[in-house]
Amino acid sequence: MALKRVDYDENQHAVYARGRRMPAEALARWMGRFAAHLPARRPLTLIDLGSGVGRLTPALAETFGGPVWGVEPSAKMRAVARAEAAHPAVTYLAGEAAAIPLPGASADAVLMFLSLHHVPDRAAAAAEIRRVLKPGGRVLVRSPFSDRMTGGWWQRFFPRALEIERQMFPTLAEAAGVFAAVGLETLALDVVNETYAASAAEAAAKLRLRAISTFEHMTEAEIEEGFARMDAHVAADPGELPDTGESDLLVLG
Ligand SMILES: C[S@@+](CC[C@H](N)C(=O)[O-])C[C@H]1O[C@@H](n2cnc3c(N)ncnc32)[C@H](O)[C@@H]1O
């Protein structure tokens, strides 16, 4: 059965910034990985496509100089970004991957950080990304791929989580294929290690906010059962370190 679309105007906007906050060290690690795939000159113009509450957007401006355009379809996610993630070189715009409100050949790079799987028409999005990229520009896609995911720390408590996520995310070949169809070839598949919490107790507290769209495809009963399992696990060893996740970064150009 196809999964319903997740509308970030409904629930996620109210919890995302707290539930998915990235430690400074993780943010710096991502910026370093992006920089490794982009030209050394500054400034670079970037589009953060599906910028959400601006979790990464100001750091992109700090790292690359900007301007950085945060393009985001959810009005409520954009409102949080404007209030909590403002930066002089960042502008948040209404738009989506298949309708980017920027001129052609205007960006050195387009970042899609955990947004590709939400895009209903990926072929149209790839063509639109091709349009806004300058010649030689790069696309950075941070996404799990359904044929490569093995499940992280929290998924063990929710037996259906991995199965749901395999439906949510494209395979690597599917993702690469939509970009190849518009002439954007795969240049690299980078694997980035990241830790989002300093302890299992902190990871559990963030997870409780349900700022992960996987929960929107579960029943209340299975969510509560999962949290009960998680609480018992954490109570036994609150200082346990959650596993370091291995995250894929697909680079195209
Ligand atoms: C998991 S959040 C990631 C937000 C941000 N990139 C981050 O990492 O914090 C996914 C975002 O993609 C947005 N989104 C949904 N459909 C989209 C589309 N068609 N084009 C671009 N972004 C979309 C959602 O509204 C949401 O803000």
The ligand as an ORCA input file, in Angstrom:
! r2SCAN-3c Opt
* xyz 0 1
  C      12.775     15.832      6.919
  S      12.467     17.532      6.510
  C      14.118     18.103      6.210
  C      14.265     19.583      6.375
  C      15.708     20.104      6.323
  N      16.326     19.826      5.042
  C      16.496     19.479      7.456
  O      17.299     18.572      7.218
  O      16.282     19.876      8.587
  C      11.780     17.414      4.886
  C      11.331     18.778      4.314
  O      11.027     18.596      2.923
  C       9.926     19.426      2.642
  N       9.262     19.022      1.393
  C       8.133     18.299      1.255
  N       7.801     18.186     -0.041
  C       8.761     18.855     -0.733
  C       8.973     19.124     -2.122
  N       8.125     18.671     -3.058
  N      10.038     19.876     -2.474
  C      10.902     20.331     -1.544
  N      10.749     20.099     -0.207
  C       9.691     19.381      0.181
  C       9.051     19.277      3.873
  O       8.038     20.295      3.946
  C      10.090     19.329      4.976
  O      10.311     20.631      5.434
*
